C-alpha cells in the first residue's frame, strides 16, 4: 500500500521539526532550473511561424526584485572517488499508513505537517541562469515547449508518492497523472515561483479546468486581476500583476496546445478532465503542493525536501528534470550526492527530455529508474547526461522518440575509455 500523509499527534510533529532544525545544513543538493527549452513555449490556436523564445518583456509595473547571490558555477571536473551508496528505501510510519483512508481519498494535512512541508529552506537566487546555448541563458521560461509530454503518461499513471520536478505547467500535468500525495515544484528562477502562485490562485478560484485556462486569456484578464487583488495586498499584488501580464499570453497558448495534443492522443489531463482537475485542486486546497526556489547545483533546497519527505513518510517516486542536465558540461559532486541521498521509493523514475530541435522541432523523451541513475552517477567516468543516454535512438522526424535507459554503466563506451586510460598509466 502506498503511504498517505495523515494527522499526527502534536508532540510527534514537534519532535520532527526539532530534528529538521538540527539537520538543515546537510544532505542533498538543489535543482538547477526547470525545463529549459530553447524556443518559445507559446503555441497559438492557429498555426503561426515559430519565433525564438525571448526573455520576458517588462510591462509597466516592474516588481521589486530580490538581490541575487554569488554566481553558481558547476564543478569543472569530477575526480574519481569512492562509490556513493544509494539511500535506503523510506518506509512510511505505521501511524501514517494506518490512517490512510481505504477509499483512497486524501486526508487533510494538520498544521504541524504543513509546517514540515513548507518550513524547509530555499536556495539563494543565482546571478546567472544557464541554458543549452549562450543565447538561451538568463531568460525566464514561464511555460514549457515540450510538445509530446504524453510520452510519460504510462510511466506516471497512478504511481502516487512524492513528486519532485522543475518547470511550470508540466508539474500540474504530471501530478494529475501520477495522483501524487505531495509535490515539490522547483526552479532556481524566482519568476517561476510567481507563475506557480498565479496557478495556485486560479486553481482555487476556478471550478472547472476550462475556467482555469480561461483566466490566462485576454478575455479572462479582468477576472484574473480581481483574484490577484483579493488575494494579496500591495505591493505583492503589483508583483503578481507584472508576471501575469508578462506571461499570460504564452501560457494561455501553451495550455490550449496541450489540450489539443492530449485530446488527439486520448489522454485526459488536469487542463481538460474534471476528475483530474479536482484532484490537483484538492491537493492545492490541502496545501500538499509547494513551489519553491531550488538550484540543482546547491545543497540546501534539495536537502530540505528530502528531510520533509522522510519526516512525512512519503517517498519520492518521480523526478522530472526536463532538459536541465544539458546545461552542465559535467555533473557536479553536489548533484551526485543529492540524487544518492534523497528518499526514493524502490520503483522511483527519472523523466528527462533531450533537445532534438533540428530533427523534430521537439525533444527526445527518456525514462530511467532512479536506482539505475544512481549507479551511473556513482561512476567517475560518467561526466554528462550524454554518457548515460548514449544508447538511445536518434530523434525521429515523425512521432515521439521515447526510450528507456537502464543499462550497466560499466558496459558503456565511457567506461571502456576510462578503463583504457587507467591501464595506460
N, C-alpha and C positions, 0 to 999 in steps of 0.2 A: 504493500500500500504506500502511495506517495504521501509525504507529510503535508500537513496544512497548518499554518500558524493559527494558534487559538489563544484564549485567555490564559494568563499565568498569574499565580499569586504575586502580590506586590513585592514581598520580601525577596522572592527569587529573582524578579526582574531587576531589583536594585542591586543585587549581588552581581548580576551580569553586567550592569552598567559600570560598576566599580572595576570589574575585570577589564572592560574595554578601555577605561581611562588609563589603566596601568600599561596596556599593550599597544596604545595608539601609534607609537613611533616605529614599530617593527613590521615585517611581513612583506606583503605583496607590493607590486608596482602599480602604475596607473596608466590608463589608456591614452594613447596618443591620437586622438582625433577620430571623428566619425567618418562616415562614408565620404570619401574624398574624390568624387568623380571629377573628370577633367572638364566636363562641359555642362551646359545649363540643364537644370532638372525640370524646368517648366515644359510642359507639353500642351500645346493649345488643343482645343476640341477639334478644330480642323487642322489638317497638316500645314505646317509652316516651315520655312527654312530654319535650320539649326543655327544657333549663334553661340559663340564661346561663352562659357559661364563667367560672368563678371562679378567683381566684388559688389556687394550690395551698395546701391547709391544712397546717399544720406538725404532723407526727407527734411522738412523744415524744422523738425524738433529733435536735434541730436541729444541723446541721453548722456547723463554723466557717466563717465567710464571708470572702470577700476584700473588703477595703475598696474601695468604688467610687472612681473617679476623678471629675474635674470633669465636669459635665453636658455632653453633646454636643448642640449646637444646630445645626439646619440653617441654611444661609445664608438670610437674609431676601430677598435679591434677586440675581438673576443679571444682571450687566451685560454688554452686548454686547462680544464680544471676538473676536480672530482665530480662525478656524476651527481646530478641533483635528483633526489628521490621524490617521486610524486607524493602529494599529500594523501593521507588516509581518507577513506570514504567518510563522509559526515552522516551520522545516524541521528535522526530526529529523536528528541527525548520521548520517553514513554508518555509523559504528560501531554505533550503536543499531539502525538499520534492518537492517543486515546480520545482526545476531544474532537477529532476530525468527524464532521457530520457524515453519516452514511449516505445521505442523498447527494453528496458531492458539492454542496454549496460552500461559499466562503464564509468563514467566521470572522466578524469584525475584529481588528486588532485592538488591544487595550492600549491605554496611554503609555505604559512602560514599553510595550513592543514598538509603538510608533517612535518613541524616543530612541530606541536602539536603531531602528531603520534610518531615521533622519539625523541621528546625532553624530555620525562619523565625519571625519574631516574631508575636505576637498583639497585638490592640488592648486598651486598658485596659477595665476594667469600667465601664460608664456608670452614673451616679447615676440617670438617668431612662430608662425604656424606653417607646417610643411605642406608639401604637395608632391605628386608624382613627377612633375616637372617644375622648373623655376617659375614658369608663367602661372602655375596654379597655387603658388604659395600665398599665405596671408589673405586668403579670401574666406568669406563666410558662406558655408554650404547649409542653407536653410531647408533644403529638401533633397531627396535622393534623385539620381537619374538612372538607377539600375532598373532596366525595363522588364526583366523576367524573374522577379523575386518569387514567383510561384514555383520556381525550381526547388526552393527549400521547403515547400509545404509538407511533403511527405516525411521529411526529417524532423519536422516540428510538431506535427499534429498530435495534440493531447499529451505532450510529454510532462507538463506540469513543472513543479520545482521552481528554481530561481532562474531569471533571465538577466543577462548582462550584455549590453550591446551599445554600439555607437550610433550616431545619427539622429534623425528626427522621425519622419513618418514610418520608417522601417520598424521602429520599436513597437508601435501600436499594432502594426500588421502582424508581426511575429508573436507578440504576447497574446493576441487574439487567437492565432492558430494553435499556439502551444498550451493555452489555458494555464499560463504561468500563475504561480501563487504569490511571488514577489518579483519586482522588476527594478533594475537599476539602469537608467537611460543615461549614458555617459558621453561626454565630449570635452575637449580641452578649450573649446571656443565658447566664451560666455554668451555669445549671440544665440547659440543652440539652446542654452538653458532658457533664454527668453522665449524662444519659439515653443518650447515644451510648456512653459507657463501659459501661453496662449492656448495651446491644445487642451491643457487641463481645464481652463475656464470654459472653453467652448464645449468640451465633452459634458461638463457638469450642467451646462445651461441648454443643451440641445437634447431632445428626447429621442431623436432618430439620427441615423448616420447621414441621411440626406440633409437634415437641418444643420448638422455639424459642418459638413463640407461646404454648405452654402454660406456659412459665416466667413469663409475666406474669399468669397466672391465680391465683386463690386456692388451687387445688389444687397449683399448681407452686411456691408460695411457699417451702416448706421447702427444696426443691432449689435455688431461686434464691439463697436466703440462704447455703446451703452454698457455692455457686460464688463468691459475693462474698467470703465469709470466707477461702476458699482462695486467692483471687487477690490480696488486699490485706490488709496488717496494719492494726491500729488506729492512728490514728483515721480513716484513709482508708476502711476498710470501713464505719465508722459513717456517714460522709457518704453513701456509696452506698446503704446501707440506708434512710436518710432519703428519698432521692429515689425509690427503688424503692417504698416504702410510699406516698409521695405520689402517684405516677403510675401504678402498675401496673394499677389497675382501669380507668382511662380508656384506657390504652394497649392493654390486652387487648381491650377493647370495640372500639377503633379497628381493630385488626388483624383481628378477626373480621368487622367490617363491610367492610373492604377485600376480604377473601377472598370474601364473599358477592357483592359487587358485581362483582368480576372473573370469578367463576365464571358469573355471569349473562350477561356480555358476551363470554365466551370468551377472556379474556386471561390467560395464565399470569403469575404473579408470584413474587417471592422468598419470599412468605409461604405459598405452596401448591404450587409447582412445584419438584421436587427438582433438576433441572438448573440452574435459575436460582439456587436457594439455594446449590448447591455452588459456583457461580461467585463469588457475593458472599462466601461464607465463605472461599474461597481467596484473594480479594483481602485480606480481613482477616488471614488467616494470613501472607500475604506482606507485610503492612504497607503496602499500597497505598492504604489509606483513612485519611485523617487528619481528625479532628474538632477544630476549633479556634475560638477566640473571635475573631470578626472583625466589625467595625462598618462598614457601608457608607458612613458619613459621616466615616470617618477613613482615613488613608493606609496605614499600615504593614502591616496584616494582608493586604490585597489585593496590595500591592506585593510582599510576600514570596511569595505564591502565584504571582504572575507570574514572579518570578525563578526559583522552583523548577521551574515548568513549562518555562521556557525552558532551564534547565540540564539537565533530564532529557529534553528533546527531545519532549515530549508537548504538543501544542497543545490549548487548551481548546475543546471542541465544544459544551458545554451550560452555560448559565447559568439557574438556576431561582431566581426572586425571590419566588414566591408572590404575596402582595398587599402586599409591603413598600413598594412605591412609593406606595401610598395613604397612607402615614404622613407623607409630606412634602408641604408646600404647594408647594415648588419643589425641583427637582433642584439639589443643591449643586454648586459648581465642582469639589470634590474627587471626587464620584461621577462626574461627567462625564469628568474626566481619567482616572480608574481604568478606565472602560469603554473609553476611547480607547487606553490603553496596554497592557492585558493581552494576552498572546499567543494570539490566537484563531485557530482554523482558518478557512479561507475560507468554509466552509459551517456555521459555528457558529450556534446558535439560542438565543434567549431564550425561556423559558417563564414566563408570569405568569398570575396569577388576579386577577380584579376582582370585588369584593364585589357580590352581587346578591341579598341575603337576602330583600328584600321581594318579589322576583319569583319566585324558585325555591328559597329557603332554601339557596342554594349560591353559586356563583360563575360568572362568565363566564371562559372559558379562551382564552388568546391565545398565539399563536406568532409570533415576529418574528425575522427574520435579524439576527444581531448587527451585520453591516455596515450594515444599514438603521437599526438602533437608534443606532449611532454617528453616522450622518448627522443624525438627529433631535436628538441631544444636542448636536451642534456648533452648532445654531442658537440665537441669542439669544432668539428669540421662543417657544421651547419651554420652558414653565415646569414642567409636571407631566405625569404619565402620561396624564391626560385629554386633553391636546393631541395625544398620539400615537395613542390608540385611538378618537378621535372618530368615525371612520367605521365602527366595529364595530357589529354588530347589538345591539339590546336583549336582555336576558335573556329566555329563553322559560320558561314555567312547566313545559313538558314537554321532556324530552330534554336533551341537552348543548348549551350555547351555546358553540361553538368557532369562532374566526375567526383569520385570519392578517393581520398588519399588514405592509405593505411599500411603502406609497406614498411619493411625493416630499414631503418636508416643506415645500418651497417652494410646493406646491399644496395648502395646508391653510388652514382658517379662521384659525388662529393667525398664519400668515404674512401673510395678507391684512390682518388687523387691525394687525399690527406695521408693515407697509409703509404703510398709511394714516396711521398716527401719524407715521412718518418723513416722509411727504410734507407733513403739516401743519406740521411745524416743527422 
